[in-house]
């Protein structure tokens, strides 16, 4: 295919095109070569029309998440991250440290509200569109490629879900694709010193989520087995690796100092929590993550990377995807662990499709591709975003049988798990507060609230101060490290704890309430609340026995 097809179009799909950057992989292009300078400028600037097009989709991505931010309630993990934000550290049992800092900053900047917590995920949604467009530009895409990639990213179900609440999953694609954008810039003639920027982005990505290490390994191996191996002979890439390591080092030292609890969490999650899925089921469900109608764009991106002569210089990116996929299959990771890498394939696929249309003169194909994608995206959006009233959302999810796609082994009830985990928390704390107020004053003074998991404990710590509740304690994940507190624990309100364990710890255990919410996950519905007295042993001594990482 000819890249330099300079035909000017009119109307919606009009463009005014620079030539694609050279795919010459020379490590040290001469700064005096005017053709190199011209190519670099051509691939690092957007025309006003491109900028307006991309910005419109980015703004739409931001608005759709902000407009739906307050539709349901707080997600379980958001309450936990808020608690972690009150205990800032270089590491946590079950996640890297950046998300706690982001949560702390959002609350300090904007206060306590769903809009405050979900501002940065909404900004991340917009940034995904912009970054994908940048990668399209590096691949040499023109107006239609930008438009196609933007539509696919905007309506991608897994990104709609990830960006609907505060989580490290929302930001992970930005770090992975930031690295890809830098690598493409180098491949298209940029300075090898840009590997330092690559390293900085990768290091920050590890502090966001440790799975960035798997991306880094896949990227390194992909360079090794392709023509990208020449980059490994340049010292700047190793300096970049050193930058990434130094950024990651404080978290690594924390892990070493705490005997690598994250590995224990992952091991337990694989055994007890993650939904089992076959290798072919894992692969098939990748199409559901990105939308079945958009998956051909992913396949086109792989074709561009592996079978197209113009994508030969970028073959290491195609191999990066394959190797990430293989790692997750071998390690039995969750199906969405591959999600951060898809914008790269959306961009490559959009460029390849655009060139096919141009060569064959299939002008009709532009609308024929975009209209079904947009319509299909709108049909799927209520399955990924809190758009519908909760009753309608349950019925809509049941109609599409979305419950069959599970990432955790337990049943999610009438709603998909990521919706169900947004229900029940304020009511749960209200009932615990009523039990707490029912105690005599002398019991309240020496009472602790023991929660079975970090969601329940996080809810008590987030909503509890307005009821005058003490800080929650829990043996689950990082709450375990924060310990059983300074109270005597002579009187304990236990939320969701195993009754058999409570009888071993206390001489008197009385059921005080049951918490019900039909839309919460089943584990949080009909949740017992106990009042426990007469401890057989101090809770501080029993703490290691109660510990659960997973």
N, C-alpha and C positions, 0 to 999 in steps of 0.2 A: 504494500500500500504506500502511496505517496503521502508523506506528511505535509509537504508544502503546498497542498491544495488551497490556493488563495482566493477561490470564488467568493464574492461578497453576496450575502443573502439579505433579504429584506423582511420586515415584519417581526414577529415574535422571536424567531430564531436567527436574527441578524447577528453578524459579528464583523469585527475588523481585526484581523489576526496577525500576530507576529509569527515568525518561523519557530519551530520547535528547537529547543536547545540540542546541541550535539550530544550524542551518547558516548563520545570519546571518554574513556575512563582514565586518561592521563592524570597522574597524581599531582603534578606540579605544572599547570598551564602557565605559560608566560604571561605576566601582567601587561606586557606591551603588545600583545596580539589583539588588534582591534576586533577581529571576528569573535574571539572569546568574550571580550567585554560586551559586545553587542548581544551575544546569545544569553549571557547572564542577565543583562538588563531586561531582555525580552521575556525571560521566564520568571522574573521576580517582581514584575509590575502588572497590575490589573488595569484595564481600561475603566473609564467611569461606568460604562454599561455593565461590565462584569461585576464591579464593586456593588452597583445598585442591585443587580440580580441576586448576588450571594447574600448581601446584607438583608434583603427582604425575607429570604428564607431563614436566616439566622434570627431575625426579629420575630418571625412567626414561631420558631422553636422556643424562644424565650417566653413569649406571651402565652403560648398554650400551657406551659408548665406553671407560670405564675397565676393564670386564671383558674387552674384546677388545684392549686396548692392547698386550699382550705376546704376541699370538697368532702373528704372523709376525716381522718384523724391522724395522730402521730403514729409513725411506723415504730415497731418494737425497737429496732436498732438505733433509731434517732434518740430515743430516751436513754439508751445505753451510752451512746456517744456523748450525750450531754453530761452524763455522770463522769465519763472519762475526761471530758473537758474541765471538770473540777479537780482532776488529779493529773495534770499534764506531766508527761514523762517521755522518755526516749523509746518506750516500747510498752506493749500491752500483750496480754496472753493470747488474744485471738485476732489481733489486727495491728497493722503498722501505725506509727504515731501521728501521721499528718491529719487524719480525719478528726481526731480529738481537738487538734489545734484549730482546724477550720470551724468546728462546732463552737468552740470557745469564742472565737473571733466573731462569728455571726451573732451570737447571743450578746456579746459586749457591744457590738456595733448597732444592732437593730432590736435588741430585746428578745423576749420569749414569745414567739408566735410561729405558726406554721410558715407564714410568708418569710419570716427571718431565716428559719432553718433551711428553707428550700430555695432561697435566692441564688445561692451558689450552684446548686444542681441545675437550675434554670439557665444560669449563665453558661454552665458547662454544655448544655444542650445547644445553645447558640454557637459556642466555640467549636463543637463537633462539625457543624455545617461549614464554618469558616475554614477549619483545618482540612476538611475533606476537599473543599474547593481549592485550597492551596496545593494539595497533592495532585488534583486534576491538572492544575496549571503546570506543575513540574513534569507531569506525564505528557504535556503538550496538548491538552484538551482545549476545545473552543467552547462556544456558547452553549451548544446543546449538551455537551459532556458535563459542563458545570450545572446545567439545569437538571439533567437526569440524576447526577450524583446527589444534588441537594434534595430532590424529591425522595430518593431512596433513604437517605439519612434521616430526613425529617419524619418519615412515616415508619421507620424501622421499629418494630414492636419492642425489642429488647432495650433499645435506647429510650423509648417512651417510658418504659417501666423504670429503668435505672435512674432516669433524671426526674422522676416524680417524687423522690424523697432523698434525704441526705444520706449518702453512702459513698465509700471509696470507689464503688463500682461506677458511679457517675463520672468520676474524674480519670479513671484508668485509661480509657481510650485516648484522652488528650495526651497523656505521657507516651503511650506507645506510638501514636501517630505523630507526635512531635518529633520523636526519634526518626520515624520514617521520612518525614518532611526534610529533616536535616540530611539524612543519608541521600535522598534524591537530589538535594541541592549540591552535594558533593559530587554525585554521579554526573550531574549536568554541568560540571565545570567549577563548582565552588571550591573555596580554599580548603585544604585538608585540616586546617586549624579548626574548622567547624566541628571536628570530632570532639573538641572540648565541650561545645554546646550539647552535642549528642550525649556525652557523659553526664553533664549536669542535669539534663532532662531525665535520663535513665535513673540517676541517683535519686532525684526527687520522686520519680515514679515508684521506686522501691519503698521509700518512706510513706507513700500512699497505700501501696498494696504489694505484698511480697511476691505475688505472681508475676510481677514485672521481671523477676529473675528468670522465669521460664521464657519470657519473650527475649531477654538478653541472650540466653543460651541458644535459642533457636536462631536468632540473628547471627550470632558468631558462627554457628555450624553452617548456616546458609552461605555466609561469605566464604567459608572454607571449601565448600564443594562446588562453587561457581567461579566465574571470572572475577567476582568480588574479592577473591583471595589476594589480589594485588594490594588491596587496602591494608591487609594485615602486615605488609612489608613497610608500611609508613609509620614512623614513630608517633604521629599525632593520634592515631586511633588508640594506642596504648596509653598515652597521656589522658585521653578521654575516659578510658576504662579506670584509670587511677582516680580521676575526678569522681566518677560514679561510686567507686569503692569508698572514698573519703566521706562522701555525703551519707552513704549507708552505714558507715562505721559506728556511729553512736548507737544506732538501733541494734547492730550486730553485737556490740559489747553488752547491751542490755540483755539480749537473748542468751549470750554466754553466761552472764551473771545470774540468770534465772533458770539455767539448765534447759534452754530451748523449749519453753512451754508451747510455742506456736506449733512445733512439730507434734507434740502430744495432742493438741487441739485437732489438727488435721487428721491424725491417725484415728482418734475417737470419732470424728465426724464421718470419716469414711466407713467406719464399722457400724455406727449406731444411728446416724442422722441422714446421710445423703441417700436419696432414692436410688435404688439399683437400676442400672440401664445397660443394655447390651451395646456392643460397639456399633452395630448397625442402627440401633435406636438413637445412639448419641449422634451419629452422622445425619440421620434423617431429621432429627430435631433441630439441627443447625438451620435448616430451611425455615422452620417455624420461627426461630429467633429473629431472622432478618426479614421474614415474610415470604411465603412461597412464590409470590409473583415477582419478588425482587431477587430471588436466589439465582435466576439466570444471569443477572448482572454480576454476581459473585463468580459464576462459572466463566463468564466472559473475561473477568479480571484474571482468573487463573490461566485462561487461554492466552491472553495478552502477555502474561509473565513467562509462560513456558513454551508456547508454540508460535508466537509472532516475532518476526525478526526485529521489529522496532522495540519490542519489550525485552530483547536479549540482555541489554545492559542492566535491566531491573530484575533479572531472574532470581537474584538472592532474596527479593521480597516475596516472590511466590513460594520459594522454599521455606522462608520464615513462617508463612502460614501453615504449610504442611507439617513442619516440625513442631509448631505450637499445638496443632491438632493431635499429633502423635503423642506428645507428652501428656496431654490431658486424657487421652484414651488409656495410656499405660497406667497413669496414676489414678484413674477412675475419678477424675474431677467432675464437677458439675457442668452441665451442658453450656451454661453461659460463661464459663471461664475463657472461652475462645472469642467472645464477643468484642473485646477491645480492638481486635485486628481487622475487623471487617471494613471500616472506612477506606482503608488502602485498596481493598479489592473492589469496593464500590467505585472508587475513582478510576482504577485501571479498566474495569469493565465498561464504565461510561465512555471512556476515551476510545476503546476498541469499537464499541457499538457506533459511536459517532462517525468513526472513519469508515466503517462498513456502509453506513447510510450514504455518506458522501460519495464513495467510490461507485456505488450502484445507482445513485440518484434516487433513492427511495425516500423522497420527501414526506410521503404519507406515513412513513414508519415513525416519525417523531411523535405525532399525536397518538398513533396506535400503541406506542410504548408508554407514554406519559399518562394518558387518561386512565387505563386500567390500573397502573401503579398508584395513582392518586386516589382513585375510587376504592381500591383494595385496602389502601392504607387507612382510609376513613372508616371502612367497615371493621378493621382490626383494632382501631384506636381505643374503643371502649373496653377491649379486653386487656389493655395495657395501661390505660390512664383512668384515674377516678373521675370520669365524665358523667356517668349515669347515676341516678338515685340508687341507693344500695340494693333495694329490692329488684329493680330493673337490671342492675349489674349482675346479680346472682342468676336471674333468668337468662340473660344474654350469654353469660359464661356457660351455663348449662346447655343452652342451645348449640353452642359451638364445641361443647364437650372439652373445654380447655383444661379441665381438672386432670385429664390424662397426662398432661405435661407437668411433671413434678420434679422439684429439685431436692425435696426432703421426703423422708420415708413416711411421715404421718399424713393422715387425711386432713385436708384443709377445710372441710365443711362446705357450706353453700357458696362460698367465695373462693377464688384463687388465693393461694397462700399470701402473696404480696399485698392483696387487698385485705384479707382477713386480719393480718397483723397490724392494721390501722384501726381496729375496733376494740373497744372494751377497756382501755387503760384508764381514762378518767373515772369511769364507773367503778372499776376495781379499787382505785384509791379512795373513793367516797365510802365504799363499804368497809374497807380497812379502817378508815378514820372513824366510822361509827362504832366499830368494835373497840378501837382505842379509847374513844370518849366514854364508853360504857364501863371502863375500868375505874376503880377507886383512885383517888389522886395519888396515894402512896404507891400504887402499882404502876401508874403512868410514869412516875418519876424514875423507876428502875426497869422500864419496859424496853425491849428491843423488838424490831420487826424483821423477821427472818423470811426471805423470799427464796423460792426454789430456783429461779433463773434470773438472768440479767434483765429480761424484759419487765418482769414484775418489780424487781428492785429499782430499775431505772424509772419506772412510772412513779413509784413512791417518792423517789428523790426529786423528780421533776414537779409533780403535782402536790406532793405531801406538805411542803412548807406552808402553803395557804391553809392547811388544816392543823398546823402545829405538830405534825408528825416528826418523830426522830428519823435520822438517816437510816436507810435500809441496810441490812447486811445480807450476804448471800454467798454460798460456797461455789458459785458458778463463775467460771472464767476470771476476769480481772477483779470482780468483787471478792473473790477468794483472797487475792493478794492484799486487798485493803483490810482484811481481817474482820474479826467479830466485834470490833468496837471496844469502847471503854466502859460500857454499861456492865452492871453485875449480871445481866441476863437472867435474873431470878424469875422474871416474867417475860414471856416471849409470845408475840403474835406471829404465828407461822402461816405463810401464804403459799398454798400449793405444795407443801412439803409432804413427803412420803410418811404416812401415818405410822408405819412400823418403825421407822427411824426415830420419830418423835417419842414413841413409847419407850424406846431404849434410852433416850436422853432425859426424859422428864417423868416424874412420878405422877403428874396429873396432866391430862390432855383433854380439853373440852372443845368440841366443835361449836363455833360461834356464828358462822354464816357460810353461805355458798354464793359465789359470784357467777352470774349468768349473763351471757350475751350471745344471741343466736348467730351473730355474724362473725364472732371471734373464732380463732382457730380452736379446734376441739380441746386441745390441751389447756386452754385458758377459759373454757366454758364449764360451768358447774364446778368452779374452782373452790376447794374448801379453805376456810380460814379457821385456825385453831388458836385457842388461848392455852399456853403451856406454863405450868408452874412446877416448883419443887425439882430443880435440876438434879439429876443423879451424878453428873460430873460437870465441871465448868465448861462452857461452850468453847472457850479458848483451847482446852485440851481435846475436845471432840472435833475441832476445826479440820485438821488434816484428814480425818475419817470421812467428813462430809464433802470434801473437795471433789469437784467435777469440772474437767476441762473438755469442752466439746460444743 
